[in-house]
Amino acid sequence: MGLDWSDWGRWARGLMGACISGVAGSLSAGGASMYVVPKDVNLQTPEGFHNLILITGITAFGAFITSLGKYLQQHPLPEDE
C-alpha cells in the first residue's frame, strides 16, 4: 500500500507527545530539589533560582532523551499497514 503523509504525521505527533510527556513528568524533580537542599536551590536568591533552573533543565533534557529513545524503540518508522 505504501506510506503517505498522514502516516508520517501520526508518527511525528507520537514522537513529540512522548518527548513532551517525559519533560512534563520531570519538572517535579526541580520542585523536589528545593525541599532536599533549600539553602542551595530556592526562589529567594539569584544563585538558588539559577540552581533550580539548572537542575530542572538537566532533568528535563534527560527525560526528553529517554522518552525519545523509548518511542523510537517501539516505533522506529511509521508502519505500513
N, CA, C, O and CB atoms as a CASP TS submission, in Angstrom:
PFRMAT TS
TARGET T0000
AUTHOR 0000-0000-0000
METHOD Language model
MODEL 1
PARENT N/A
ATOM      1  N   MET     1       0.812  -1.187   0.000  1.00  0.00           N
ATOM      2  CA  MET     1       0.000   0.000   0.000  1.00  0.00           C
ATOM      3  C   MET     1       0.861   1.258   0.000  1.00  0.00           C
ATOM      4  O   MET     1       0.603   2.180  -0.774  1.00  0.00           O
ATOM      5  CB  MET     1      -0.926  -0.006   1.190  1.00  0.00           C
ATOM      6  N   GLY     2       1.869   1.309   0.848  1.00  0.00           N
ATOM      7  CA  GLY     2       2.763   2.451   0.906  1.00  0.00           C
ATOM      8  C   GLY     2       2.389   3.441   1.996  1.00  0.00           C
ATOM      9  O   GLY     2       1.261   3.476   2.488  1.00  0.00           O
ATOM     10  N   LEU     3       3.365   4.230   2.346  1.00  0.00           N
ATOM     11  CA  LEU     3       3.167   5.250   3.373  1.00  0.00           C
ATOM     12  C   LEU     3       2.759   6.565   2.739  1.00  0.00           C
ATOM     13  O   LEU     3       3.259   6.929   1.675  1.00  0.00           O
ATOM     14  CB  LEU     3       4.440   5.437   4.209  1.00  0.00           C
ATOM     15  N   ASP     4       1.856   7.275   3.384  1.00  0.00           N
ATOM     16  CA  ASP     4       1.535   8.619   2.922  1.00  0.00           C
ATOM     17  C   ASP     4       1.867   9.614   4.037  1.00  0.00           C
ATOM     18  O   ASP     4       2.340   9.224   5.105  1.00  0.00           O
ATOM     19  CB  ASP     4       0.032   8.725   2.503  1.00  0.00           C
ATOM     20  N   TRP     5       1.620  10.887   3.785  1.00  0.00           N
ATOM     21  CA  TRP     5       1.995  11.931   4.737  1.00  0.00           C
ATOM     22  C   TRP     5       1.255  11.817   6.061  1.00  0.00           C
ATOM     23  O   TRP     5       1.785  12.227   7.094  1.00  0.00           O
ATOM     24  CB  TRP     5       1.740  13.286   4.136  1.00  0.00           C
ATOM     25  N   SER     6       0.042  11.270   6.058  1.00  0.00           N
ATOM     26  CA  SER     6      -0.689  11.137   7.317  1.00  0.00           C
ATOM     27  C   SER     6      -0.020  10.121   8.238  1.00  0.00           C
ATOM     28  O   SER     6      -0.065  10.270   9.460  1.00  0.00           O
ATOM     29  CB  SER     6      -2.142  10.727   7.050  1.00  0.00           C
ATOM     30  N   ASP     7       0.608   9.079   7.657  1.00  0.00           N
ATOM     31  CA  ASP     7       1.348   8.105   8.467  1.00  0.00           C
ATOM     32  C   ASP     7       2.554   8.771   9.127  1.00  0.00           C
ATOM     33  O   ASP     7       2.826   8.551  10.308  1.00  0.00           O
ATOM     34  CB  ASP     7       1.805   6.908   7.599  1.00  0.00           C
ATOM     35  N   TRP     8       3.267   9.579   8.360  1.00  0.00           N
ATOM     36  CA  TRP     8       4.431  10.284   8.914  1.00  0.00           C
ATOM     37  C   TRP     8       3.981  11.322   9.940  1.00  0.00           C
ATOM     38  O   TRP     8       4.658  11.537  10.946  1.00  0.00           O
ATOM     39  CB  TRP     8       5.248  10.965   7.784  1.00  0.00           C
ATOM     40  N   GLY     9       2.851  11.959   9.691  1.00  0.00           N
ATOM     41  CA  GLY     9       2.327  12.954  10.629  1.00  0.00           C
ATOM     42  C   GLY     9       1.932  12.329  11.956  1.00  0.00           C
ATOM     43  O   GLY     9       2.209  12.889  13.017  1.00  0.00           O
ATOM     44  N   ARG    10       1.283  11.168  11.900  1.00  0.00           N
ATOM     45  CA  ARG    10       0.911  10.441  13.134  1.00  0.00           C
ATOM     46  C   ARG    10       2.156  10.032  13.905  1.00  0.00           C
ATOM     47  O   ARG    10       2.210  10.155  15.128  1.00  0.00           O
ATOM     48  CB  ARG    10       0.059   9.187  12.803  1.00  0.00           C
ATOM     49  N   TRP    11       3.152   9.547  13.180  1.00  0.00           N
ATOM     50  CA  TRP    11       4.400   9.120  13.810  1.00  0.00           C
ATOM     51  C   TRP    11       5.102  10.312  14.465  1.00  0.00           C
ATOM     52  O   TRP    11       5.565  10.205  15.601  1.00  0.00           O
ATOM     53  CB  TRP    11       5.330   8.451  12.772  1.00  0.00           C
ATOM     54  N   ALA    12       5.187  11.446  13.760  1.00  0.00           N
ATOM     55  CA  ALA    12       5.840  12.636  14.308  1.00  0.00           C
ATOM     56  C   ALA    12       5.066  13.179  15.512  1.00  0.00           C
ATOM     57  O   ALA    12       5.670  13.619  16.490  1.00  0.00           O
ATOM     58  CB  ALA    12       5.967  13.724  13.224  1.00  0.00           C
ATOM     59  N   ARG    13       3.743  13.149  15.443  1.00  0.00           N
ATOM     60  CA  ARG    13       2.914  13.596  16.574  1.00  0.00           C
ATOM     61  C   ARG    13       3.145  12.712  17.798  1.00  0.00           C
ATOM     62  O   ARG    13       3.243  13.210  18.919  1.00  0.00           O
ATOM     63  CB  ARG    13       1.416  13.585  16.187  1.00  0.00           C
ATOM     64  N   GLY    14       3.231  11.418  17.582  1.00  0.00           N
ATOM     65  CA  GLY    14       3.515  10.494  18.677  1.00  0.00           C
ATOM     66  C   GLY    14       4.891  10.718  19.272  1.00  0.00           C
ATOM     67  O   GLY    14       5.076  10.632  20.486  1.00  0.00           O
ATOM     68  N   LEU    15       5.856  11.006  18.409  1.00  0.00           N
ATOM     69  CA  LEU    15       7.221  11.301  18.842  1.00  0.00           C
ATOM     70  C   LEU    15       7.249  12.552  19.707  1.00  0.00           C
ATOM     71  O   LEU    15       7.859  12.553  20.776  1.00  0.00           O
ATOM     72  CB  LEU    15       8.149  11.473  17.630  1.00  0.00           C
ATOM     73  N   MET    16       6.603  13.602  19.261  1.00  0.00           N
ATOM     74  CA  MET    16       6.556  14.851  20.036  1.00  0.00           C
ATOM     75  C   MET    16       5.802  14.645  21.343  1.00  0.00           C
ATOM     76  O   MET    16       6.205  15.171  22.381  1.00  0.00           O
ATOM     77  CB  MET    16       5.892  15.976  19.215  1.00  0.00           C
ATOM     78  N   GLY    17       4.717  13.887  21.301  1.00  0.00           N
ATOM     79  CA  GLY    17       3.946  13.623  22.512  1.00  0.00           C
ATOM     80  C   GLY    17       4.755  12.880  23.554  1.00  0.00           C
ATOM     81  O   GLY    17       4.669  13.186  24.743  1.00  0.00           O
ATOM     82  N   ALA    18       5.542  11.906  23.121  1.00  0.00           N
ATOM     83  CA  ALA    18       6.382  11.157  24.059  1.00  0.00           C
ATOM     84  C   ALA    18       7.413  12.067  24.704  1.00  0.00           C
ATOM     85  O   ALA    18       7.655  11.976  25.908  1.00  0.00           O
ATOM     86  CB  ALA    18       7.081   9.991  23.347  1.00  0.00           C
ATOM     87  N   CYS    19       8.017  12.936  23.924  1.00  0.00           N
ATOM     88  CA  CYS    19       9.034  13.851  24.454  1.00  0.00           C
ATOM     89  C   CYS    19       8.422  14.868  25.407  1.00  0.00           C
ATOM     90  O   CYS    19       8.989  15.138  26.466  1.00  0.00           O
ATOM     91  CB  CYS    19       9.747  14.575  23.311  1.00  0.00           C
ATOM     92  N   ILE    20       7.292  15.428  25.054  1.00  0.00           N
ATOM     93  CA  ILE    20       6.623  16.397  25.925  1.00  0.00           C
ATOM     94  C   ILE    20       6.212  15.735  27.230  1.00  0.00           C
ATOM     95  O   ILE    20       6.345  16.330  28.300  1.00  0.00           O
ATOM     96  CB  ILE    20       5.393  17.005  25.226  1.00  0.00           C
ATOM     97  N   SER    21       5.719  14.520  27.149  1.00  0.00           N
ATOM     98  CA  SER    21       5.321  13.788  28.345  1.00  0.00           C
ATOM     99  C   SER    21       6.510  13.557  29.269  1.00  0.00           C
ATOM    100  O   SER    21       6.385  13.716  30.484  1.00  0.00           O
ATOM    101  CB  SER    21       4.684  12.454  27.964  1.00  0.00           C
ATOM    102  N   GLY    22       7.641  13.191  28.725  1.00  0.00           N
ATOM    103  CA  GLY    22       8.839  12.974  29.530  1.00  0.00           C
ATOM    104  C   GLY    22       9.299  14.239  30.225  1.00  0.00           C
ATOM    105  O   GLY    22       9.631  14.220  31.410  1.00  0.00           O
ATOM    106  N   VAL    23       9.318  15.342  29.486  1.00  0.00           N
ATOM    107  CA  VAL    23       9.742  16.618  30.066  1.00  0.00           C
ATOM    108  C   VAL    23       8.760  17.074  31.135  1.00  0.00           C
ATOM    109  O   VAL    23       9.178  17.537  32.196  1.00  0.00           O
ATOM    110  CB  VAL    23       9.872  17.693  28.974  1.00  0.00           C
ATOM    111  N   ALA    24       7.475  16.952  30.877  1.00  0.00           N
ATOM    112  CA  ALA    24       6.467  17.385  31.851  1.00  0.00           C
ATOM    113  C   ALA    24       6.581  16.586  33.141  1.00  0.00           C
ATOM    114  O   ALA    24       6.457  17.148  34.229  1.00  0.00           O
ATOM    115  CB  ALA    24       5.055  17.240  31.268  1.00  0.00           C
ATOM    116  N   GLY    25       6.809  15.310  33.034  1.00  0.00           N
ATOM    117  CA  GLY    25       6.946  14.482  34.221  1.00  0.00           C
ATOM    118  C   GLY    25       8.189  14.803  35.026  1.00  0.00           C
ATOM    119  O   GLY    25       8.204  14.629  36.245  1.00  0.00           O
ATOM    120  N   SER    26       9.223  15.266  34.360  1.00  0.00           N
ATOM    121  CA  SER    26      10.486  15.543  35.058  1.00  0.00           C
ATOM    122  C   SER    26      10.486  16.892  35.770  1.00  0.00           C
ATOM    123  O   SER    26      11.371  17.146  36.587  1.00  0.00           O
ATOM    124  CB  SER    26      11.638  15.495  34.077  1.00  0.00           C
ATOM    125  N   LEU    27       9.537  17.748  35.490  1.00  0.00           N
ATOM    126  CA  LEU    27       9.547  19.078  36.109  1.00  0.00           C
ATOM    127  C   LEU    27       9.374  19.017  37.619  1.00  0.00           C
ATOM    128  O   LEU    27       9.783  19.939  38.325  1.00  0.00           O
ATOM    129  CB  LEU    27       8.453  19.937  35.510  1.00  0.00           C
ATOM    130  N   SER    28       8.782  17.958  38.115  1.00  0.00           N
ATOM    131  CA  SER    28       8.632  17.825  39.563  1.00  0.00           C
ATOM    132  C   SER    28       9.982  17.643  40.248  1.00  0.00           C
ATOM    133  O   SER    28      10.112  17.952  41.433  1.00  0.00           O
ATOM    134  CB  SER    28       7.717  16.650  39.895  1.00  0.00           C
ATOM    135  N   ALA    29      10.978  17.153  39.538  1.00  0.00           N
ATOM    136  CA  ALA    29      12.305  16.979  40.140  1.00  0.00           C
ATOM    137  C   ALA    29      12.906  18.326  40.541  1.00  0.00           C
ATOM    138  O   ALA    29      13.574  18.422  41.570  1.00  0.00           O
ATOM    139  CB  ALA    29      13.247  16.251  39.163  1.00  0.00           C
ATOM    140  N   GLY    30      12.679  19.344  39.752  1.00  0.00           N
ATOM    141  CA  GLY    30      13.170  20.673  40.109  1.00  0.00           C
ATOM    142  C   GLY    30      12.517  21.176  41.380  1.00  0.00           C
ATOM    143  O   GLY    30      13.183  21.717  42.263  1.00  0.00           O
ATOM    144  N   GLY    31      11.212  20.994  41.466  1.00  0.00           N
ATOM    145  CA  GLY    31      10.496  21.414  42.671  1.00  0.00           C
ATOM    146  C   GLY    31      10.914  20.611  43.886  1.00  0.00           C
ATOM    147  O   GLY    31      11.036  21.156  44.983  1.00  0.00           O
ATOM    148  N   ALA    32      11.132  19.328  43.700  1.00  0.00           N
ATOM    149  CA  ALA    32      11.543  18.477  44.819  1.00  0.00           C
ATOM    150  C   ALA    32      12.933  18.848  45.317  1.00  0.00           C
ATOM    151  O   ALA    32      13.225  18.712  46.505  1.00  0.00           O
ATOM    152  CB  ALA    32      11.515  17.005  44.407  1.00  0.00           C
ATOM    153  N   SER    33      13.785  19.313  44.422  1.00  0.00           N
ATOM    154  CA  SER    33      15.140  19.670  44.842  1.00  0.00           C
ATOM    155  C   SER    33      15.137  20.847  45.822  1.00  0.00           C
ATOM    156  O   SER    33      16.070  20.989  46.613  1.00  0.00           O
ATOM    157  CB  SER    33      15.995  20.012  43.621  1.00  0.00           C
ATOM    158  N   MET    34      14.111  21.684  45.780  1.00  0.00           N
ATOM    159  CA  MET    34      14.028  22.798  46.728  1.00  0.00           C
ATOM    160  C   MET    34      13.795  22.290  48.147  1.00  0.00           C
ATOM    161  O   MET    34      14.186  22.955  49.106  1.00  0.00           O
ATOM    162  CB  MET    34      12.906  23.765  46.322  1.00  0.00           C
ATOM    163  N   TYR    35      13.171  21.137  48.296  1.00  0.00           N
ATOM    164  CA  TYR    35      12.946  20.565  49.619  1.00  0.00           C
ATOM    165  C   TYR    35      14.173  19.816  50.132  1.00  0.00           C
ATOM    166  O   TYR    35      14.395  19.738  51.340  1.00  0.00           O
ATOM    167  CB  TYR    35      11.749  19.632  49.586  1.00  0.00           C
ATOM    168  N   VAL    36      14.962  19.269  49.223  1.00  0.00           N
ATOM    169  CA  VAL    36      16.134  18.491  49.615  1.00  0.00           C
ATOM    170  C   VAL    36      17.291  19.407  50.020  1.00  0.00           C
ATOM    171  O   VAL    36      17.935  19.183  51.045  1.00  0.00           O
ATOM    172  CB  VAL    36      16.566  17.565  48.468  1.00  0.00           C
ATOM    173  N   VAL    37      17.549  20.427  49.221  1.00  0.00           N
ATOM    174  CA  VAL    37      18.639  21.369  49.514  1.00  0.00           C
ATOM    175  C   VAL    37      18.123  22.810  49.417  1.00  0.00           C
ATOM    176  O   VAL    37      18.493  23.540  48.497  1.00  0.00           O
ATOM    177  CB  VAL    37      19.837  21.152  48.535  1.00  0.00           C
ATOM    178  N   PRO    38      17.280  23.215  50.354  1.00  0.00           N
ATOM    179  CA  PRO    38      16.670  24.548  50.253  1.00  0.00           C
ATOM    180  C   PRO    38      17.673  25.694  50.359  1.00  0.00           C
ATOM    181  O   PRO    38      17.397  26.799  49.893  1.00  0.00           O
ATOM    182  CB  PRO    38      15.631  24.707  51.325  1.00  0.00           C
ATOM    183  N   LYS    39      18.820  25.446  50.957  1.00  0.00           N
ATOM    184  CA  LYS    39      19.829  26.503  51.072  1.00  0.00           C
ATOM    185  C   LYS    39      20.441  26.825  49.703  1.00  0.00           C
ATOM    186  O   LYS    39      20.762  27.977  49.411  1.00  0.00           O
ATOM    187  CB  LYS    39      20.936  26.082  52.064  1.00  0.00           C
ATOM    188  N   ASP    40      20.596  25.789  48.871  1.00  0.00           N
ATOM    189  CA  ASP    40      21.252  25.959  47.572  1.00  0.00           C
ATOM    190  C   ASP    40      20.290  26.084  46.400  1.00  0.00           C
ATOM    191  O   ASP    40      20.650  26.651  45.368  1.00  0.00           O
ATOM    192  CB  ASP    40      22.165  24.812  47.324  1.00  0.00           C
ATOM    193  N   VAL    41      19.071  25.565  46.540  1.00  0.00           N
ATOM    194  CA  VAL    41      18.086  25.599  45.457  1.00  0.00           C
ATOM    195  C   VAL    41      16.817  26.228  46.007  1.00  0.00           C
ATOM    196  O   VAL    41      16.121  25.636  46.832  1.00  0.00           O
ATOM    197  CB  VAL    41      17.804  24.162  44.880  1.00  0.00           C
ATOM    198  N   ASN    42      16.524  27.440  45.538  1.00  0.00           N
ATOM    199  CA  ASN    42      15.353  28.150  46.059  1.00  0.00           C
ATOM    200  C   ASN    42      14.918  29.229  45.079  1.00  0.00           C
ATOM    201  O   ASN    42      15.540  29.434  44.037  1.00  0.00           O
ATOM    202  CB  ASN    42      15.656  28.771  47.440  1.00  0.00           C
ATOM    203  N   LEU    43      13.841  29.910  45.435  1.00  0.00           N
ATOM    204  CA  LEU    43      13.325  31.004  44.604  1.00  0.00           C
ATOM    205  C   LEU    43      13.681  32.373  45.176  1.00  0.00           C
ATOM    206  O   LEU    43      13.354  33.395  44.574  1.00  0.00           O
ATOM    207  CB  LEU    43      11.813  30.885  44.460  1.00  0.00           C
ATOM    208  N   GLN    44      14.346  32.404  46.330  1.00  0.00           N
ATOM    209  CA  GLN    44      14.606  33.667  47.009  1.00  0.00           C
ATOM    210  C   GLN    44      15.894  34.353  46.563  1.00  0.00           C
ATOM    211  O   GLN    44      15.966  35.582  46.570  1.00  0.00           O
ATOM    212  CB  GLN    44      14.658  33.437  48.479  1.00  0.00           C
ATOM    213  N   THR    45      16.905  33.589  46.178  1.00  0.00           N
ATOM    214  CA  THR    45      18.182  34.195  45.800  1.00  0.00           C
ATOM    215  C   THR    45      18.462  33.936  44.320  1.00  0.00           C
ATOM    216  O   THR    45      17.994  32.947  43.757  1.00  0.00           O
ATOM    217  CB  THR    45      19.336  33.640  46.677  1.00  0.00           C
ATOM    218  N   PRO    46      19.227  34.831  43.696  1.00  0.00           N
ATOM    219  CA  PRO    46      19.568  34.596  42.282  1.00  0.00           C
ATOM    220  C   PRO    46      20.337  33.286  42.071  1.00  0.00           C
ATOM    221  O   PRO    46      20.104  32.578  41.090  1.00  0.00           O
ATOM    222  CB  PRO    46      20.395  35.762  41.747  1.00  0.00           C
ATOM    223  N   GLU    47      21.248  32.969  42.988  1.00  0.00           N
ATOM    224  CA  GLU    47      22.017  31.715  42.860  1.00  0.00           C
ATOM    225  C   GLU    47      21.096  30.506  43.035  1.00  0.00           C
ATOM    226  O   GLU    47      21.207  29.526  42.298  1.00  0.00           O
ATOM    227  CB  GLU    47      23.170  31.665  43.908  1.00  0.00           C
ATOM    228  N   GLY    48      20.190  30.578  44.006  1.00  0.00           N
ATOM    229  CA  GLY    48      19.259  29.483  44.243  1.00  0.00           C
ATOM    230  C   GLY    48      18.328  29.269  43.063  1.00  0.00           C
ATOM    231  O   GLY    48      18.038  28.131  42.694  1.00  0.00           O
ATOM    232  N   PHE    49      17.857  30.365  42.468  1.00  0.00           N
ATOM    233  CA  PHE    49      16.987  30.268  41.303  1.00  0.00           C
ATOM    234  C   PHE    49      17.748  29.690  40.112  1.00  0.00           C
ATOM    235  O   PHE    49      17.212  28.870  39.367  1.00  0.00           O
ATOM    236  CB  PHE    49      16.405  31.645  40.949  1.00  0.00           C
ATOM    237  N   HIS    50      18.991  30.117  39.935  1.00  0.00           N
ATOM    238  CA  HIS    50      19.832  29.583  38.859  1.00  0.00           C
ATOM    239  C   HIS    50      20.011  28.077  39.024  1.00  0.00           C
ATOM    240  O   HIS    50      19.909  27.325  38.055  1.00  0.00           O
ATOM    241  CB  HIS    50      21.209  30.288  38.841  1.00  0.00           C
ATOM    242  N   ASN    51      20.277  27.640  40.255  1.00  0.00           N
ATOM    243  CA  ASN    51      20.424  26.202  40.516  1.00  0.00           C
ATOM    244  C   ASN    51      19.124  25.444  40.231  1.00  0.00           C
ATOM    245  O   ASN    51      19.151  24.330  39.708  1.00  0.00           O
ATOM    246  CB  ASN    51      20.856  25.968  41.972  1.00  0.00           C
ATOM    247  N   LEU    52      17.994  26.050  40.576  1.00  0.00           N
ATOM    248  CA  LEU    52      16.694  25.430  40.311  1.00  0.00           C
ATOM    249  C   LEU    52      16.486  25.238  38.810  1.00  0.00           C
ATOM    250  O   LEU    52      16.083  24.164  38.362  1.00  0.00           O
ATOM    251  CB  LEU    52      15.555  26.288  40.901  1.00  0.00           C
ATOM    252  N   ILE    53      16.761  26.272  38.053  1.00  0.00           N
ATOM    253  CA  ILE    53      16.615  26.193  36.592  1.00  0.00           C
ATOM    254  C   ILE    53      17.583  25.163  36.010  1.00  0.00           C
ATOM    255  O   ILE    53      17.225  24.405  35.109  1.00  0.00           O
ATOM    256  CB  ILE    53      16.860  27.580  35.944  1.00  0.00           C
ATOM    257  N   LEU    54      18.797  25.142  36.527  1.00  0.00           N
ATOM    258  CA  LEU    54      19.805  24.205  36.041  1.00  0.00           C
ATOM    259  C   LEU    54      19.389  22.752  36.311  1.00  0.00           C
ATOM    260  O   LEU    54      19.454  21.913  35.413  1.00  0.00           O
ATOM    261  CB  LEU    54      21.161  24.499  36.700  1.00  0.00           C
ATOM    262  N   ILE    55      18.967  22.459  37.529  1.00  0.00           N
ATOM    263  CA  ILE    55      18.549  21.095  37.878  1.00  0.00           C
ATOM    264  C   ILE    55      17.323  20.684  37.063  1.00  0.00           C
ATOM    265  O   ILE    55      17.260  19.573  36.537  1.00  0.00           O
ATOM    266  CB  ILE    55      18.243  20.989  39.392  1.00  0.00           C
ATOM    267  N   THR    56      16.359  21.585  36.966  1.00  0.00           N
ATOM    268  CA  THR    56      15.146  21.278  36.202  1.00  0.00           C
ATOM    269  C   THR    56      15.476  21.064  34.727  1.00  0.00           C
ATOM    270  O   THR    56      14.939  20.145  34.108  1.00  0.00           O
ATOM    271  CB  THR    56      14.110  22.408  36.355  1.00  0.00           C
ATOM    272  N   GLY    57      16.327  21.875  34.166  1.00  0.00           N
ATOM    273  CA  GLY    57      16.704  21.748  32.760  1.00  0.00           C
ATOM    274  C   GLY    57      17.446  20.462  32.458  1.00  0.00           C
ATOM    275  O   GLY    57      17.172  19.799  31.458  1.00  0.00           O
ATOM    276  N   ILE    58      18.384  20.111  33.321  1.00  0.00           N
ATOM    277  CA  ILE    58      19.147  18.875  33.108  1.00  0.00           C
ATOM    278  C   ILE    58      18.236  17.659  33.223  1.00  0.00           C
ATOM    279  O   ILE    58      18.332  16.727  32.424  1.00  0.00           O
ATOM    280  CB  ILE    58      20.308  18.769  34.122  1.00  0.00           C
ATOM    281  N   THR    59      17.352  17.668  34.217  1.00  0.00           N
ATOM    282  CA  THR    59      16.422  16.554  34.389  1.00  0.00           C
ATOM    283  C   THR    59      15.455  16.461  33.210  1.00  0.00           C
ATOM    284  O   THR    59      15.170  15.367  32.724  1.00  0.00           O
ATOM    285  CB  THR    59      15.643  16.707  35.701  1.00  0.00           C
ATOM    286  N   ALA    60      14.955  17.603  32.753  1.00  0.00           N
ATOM    287  CA  ALA    60      14.033  17.617  31.618  1.00  0.00           C
ATOM    288  C   ALA    60      14.722  17.108  30.354  1.00  0.00           C
ATOM    289  O   ALA    60      14.118  16.370  29.576  1.00  0.00           O
ATOM    290  CB  ALA    60      13.484  19.036  31.388  1.00  0.00           C
ATOM    291  N   PHE    61      15.961  17.488  30.147  1.00  0.00           N
ATOM    292  CA  PHE    61      16.693  17.022  28.971  1.00  0.00           C
ATOM    293  C   PHE    61      16.892  15.507  29.029  1.00  0.00           C
ATOM    294  O   PHE    61      16.721  14.819  28.023  1.00  0.00           O
ATOM    295  CB  PHE    61      18.055  17.738  28.864  1.00  0.00           C
ATOM    296  N   GLY    62      17.253  14.988  30.206  1.00  0.00           N
ATOM    297  CA  GLY    62      17.417  13.547  30.360  1.00  0.00           C
ATOM    298  C   GLY    62      16.117  12.798  30.103  1.00  0.00           C
ATOM    299  O   GLY    62      16.116  11.755  29.450  1.00  0.00           O
ATOM    300  N   ALA    63      15.007  13.329  30.616  1.00  0.00           N
ATOM    301  CA  ALA    63      13.706  12.699  30.395  1.00  0.00           C
ATOM    302  C   ALA    63      13.300  12.782  28.927  1.00  0.00           C
ATOM    303  O   ALA    63      12.695  11.851  28.394  1.00  0.00           O
ATOM    304  CB  ALA    63      12.636  13.356  31.275  1.00  0.00           C
ATOM    305  N   PHE    64      13.630  13.888  28.278  1.00  0.00           N
ATOM    306  CA  PHE    64      13.359  14.053  26.851  1.00  0.00           C
ATOM    307  C   PHE    64      14.074  12.970  26.046  1.00  0.00           C
ATOM    308  O   PHE    64      13.466  12.324  25.193  1.00  0.00           O
ATOM    309  CB  PHE    64      13.795  15.455  26.373  1.00  0.00           C
ATOM    310  N   ILE    65      15.359  12.774  26.315  1.00  0.00           N
ATOM    311  CA  ILE    65      16.151  11.775  25.584  1.00  0.00           C
ATOM    312  C   ILE    65      15.632  10.364  25.866  1.00  0.00           C
ATOM    313  O   ILE    65      15.550   9.535  24.960  1.00  0.00           O
ATOM    314  CB  ILE    65      17.647  11.881  25.971  1.00  0.00           C
ATOM    315  N   THR    66      15.281  10.095  27.137  1.00  0.00           N
ATOM    316  CA  THR    66      14.767   8.771  27.495  1.00  0.00           C
ATOM    317  C   THR    66      13.446   8.479  26.786  1.00  0.00           C
ATOM    318  O   THR    66      13.262   7.398  26.226  1.00  0.00           O
ATOM    319  CB  THR    66      14.581   8.666  29.013  1.00  0.00           C
ATOM    320  N   SER    67      12.533   9.440  26.814  1.00  0.00           N
ATOM    321  CA  SER    67      11.235   9.252  26.155  1.00  0.00           C
ATOM    322  C   SER    67      11.399   9.107  24.647  1.00  0.00           C
ATOM    323  O   SER    67      10.724   8.293  24.018  1.00  0.00           O
ATOM    324  CB  SER    67      10.300  10.427  26.468  1.00  0.00           C
ATOM    325  N   LEU    68      12.292   9.892  24.078  1.00  0.00           N
ATOM    326  CA  LEU    68      12.582   9.799  22.647  1.00  0.00           C
ATOM    327  C   LEU    68      13.083   8.398  22.301  1.00  0.00           C
ATOM    328  O   LEU    68      12.625   7.791  21.333  1.00  0.00           O
ATOM    329  CB  LEU    68      13.625  10.862  22.232  1.00  0.00           C
ATOM    330  N   GLY    69      14.020   7.892  23.090  1.00  0.00           N
ATOM    331  CA  GLY    69      14.556   6.558  22.846  1.00  0.00           C
ATOM    332  C   GLY    69      13.511   5.467  22.985  1.00  0.00           C
ATOM    333  O   GLY    69      13.476   4.535  22.182  1.00  0.00           O
ATOM    334  N   LYS    70      12.658   5.574  23.998  1.00  0.00           N
ATOM    335  CA  LYS    70      11.601   4.574  24.190  1.00  0.00           C
ATOM    336  C   LYS    70      10.629   4.569  23.013  1.00  0.00           C
ATOM    337  O   LYS    70      10.242   3.510  22.519  1.00  0.00           O
ATOM    338  CB  LYS    70      10.838   4.842  25.499  1.00  0.00           C
ATOM    339  N   TYR    71      10.243   5.762  22.572  1.00  0.00           N
ATOM    340  CA  TYR    71       9.301   5.831  21.449  1.00  0.00           C
ATOM    341  C   TYR    71       9.937   5.269  20.178  1.00  0.00           C
ATOM    342  O   TYR    71       9.302   4.512  19.444  1.00  0.00           O
ATOM    343  CB  TYR    71       8.841   7.288  21.215  1.00  0.00           C
ATOM    344  N   LEU    72      11.176   5.638  19.923  1.00  0.00           N
ATOM    345  CA  LEU    72      11.840   5.143  18.711  1.00  0.00           C
ATOM    346  C   LEU    72      12.111   3.645  18.778  1.00  0.00           C
ATOM    347  O   LEU    72      12.191   2.990  17.739  1.00  0.00           O
ATOM    348  CB  LEU    72      13.148   5.888  18.487  1.00  0.00           C
ATOM    349  N   GLN    73      12.252   3.095  19.971  1.00  0.00           N
ATOM    350  CA  GLN    73      12.418   1.651  20.100  1.00  0.00           C
ATOM    351  C   GLN    73      11.133   0.930  19.696  1.00  0.00           C
ATOM    352  O   GLN    73      11.180  -0.117  19.050  1.00  0.00           O
ATOM    353  CB  GLN    73      12.812   1.277  21.542  1.00  0.00           C
ATOM    354  N   GLN    74       9.991   1.491  20.077  1.00  0.00           N
ATOM    355  CA  GLN    74       8.713   0.866  19.751  1.00  0.00           C
ATOM    356  C   GLN    74       8.231   1.199  18.341  1.00  0.00           C
ATOM    357  O   GLN    74       7.563   0.386  17.703  1.00  0.00           O
ATOM    358  CB  GLN    74       7.671   1.289  20.751  1.00  0.00           C
ATOM    359  N   HIS    75       8.570   2.395  17.854  1.00  0.00           N
ATOM    360  CA  HIS    75       8.116   2.861  16.538  1.00  0.00           C
ATOM    361  C   HIS    75       9.289   3.468  15.774  1.00  0.00           C
ATOM    362  O   HIS    75       9.366   4.691  15.652  1.00  0.00           O
ATOM    363  CB  HIS    75       6.965   3.899  16.683  1.00  0.00           C
ATOM    364  N   PRO    76      10.206   2.647  15.254  1.00  0.00           N
ATOM    365  CA  PRO    76      11.379   3.208  14.571  1.00  0.00           C
ATOM    366  C   PRO    76      11.012   4.059  13.362  1.00  0.00           C
ATOM    367  O   PRO    76      11.652   5.076  13.092  1.00  0.00           O
ATOM    368  CB  PRO    76      12.300   2.094  14.135  1.00  0.00           C
ATOM    369  N   LEU    77       9.987   3.642  12.641  1.00  0.00           N
ATOM    370  CA  LEU    77       9.477   4.373  11.472  1.00  0.00           C
ATOM    371  C   LEU    77       7.979   4.159  11.414  1.00  0.00           C
ATOM    372  O   LEU    77       7.467   3.233  12.042  1.00  0.00           O
ATOM    373  CB  LEU    77      10.167   3.902  10.137  1.00  0.00           C
ATOM    374  N   PRO    78       7.269   4.990  10.678  1.00  0.00           N
ATOM    375  CA  PRO    78       5.824   4.743  10.525  1.00  0.00           C
ATOM    376  C   PRO    78       5.598   3.353   9.944  1.00  0.00           C
ATOM    377  O   PRO    78       6.354   2.871   9.101  1.00  0.00           O
ATOM    378  CB  PRO    78       5.166   5.823   9.615  1.00  0.00           C
ATOM    379  N   GLU    79       4.527   2.729  10.427  1.00  0.00           N
ATOM    380  CA  GLU    79       4.250   1.363   9.972  1.00  0.00           C
ATOM    381  C   GLU    79       3.341   1.372   8.749  1.00  0.00           C
ATOM    382  O   GLU    79       2.354   2.106   8.686  1.00  0.00           O
ATOM    383  CB  GLU    79       3.609   0.538  11.101  1.00  0.00           C
ATOM    384  N   ASP    80       3.698   0.549   7.798  1.00  0.00           N
ATOM    385  CA  ASP    80       2.899   0.383   6.592  1.00  0.00           C
ATOM    386  C   ASP    80       1.867  -0.705   6.855  1.00  0.00           C
ATOM    387  O   ASP    80       2.220  -1.859   7.094  1.00  0.00           O
ATOM    388  CB  ASP    80       3.793   0.030   5.358  1.00  0.00           C
ATOM    389  N   GLU    81       0.612  -0.340   6.811  1.00  0.00           N
ATOM    390  CA  GLU    81      -0.452  -1.318   7.147  1.00  0.00           C
ATOM    391  C   GLU    81      -0.849  -2.133   5.956  1.00  0.00           C
ATOM    392  O   GLU    81      -1.722  -2.994   6.060  1.00  0.00           O
ATOM    393  CB  GLU    81      -1.681  -0.617   7.703  1.00  0.00           C
TER
END
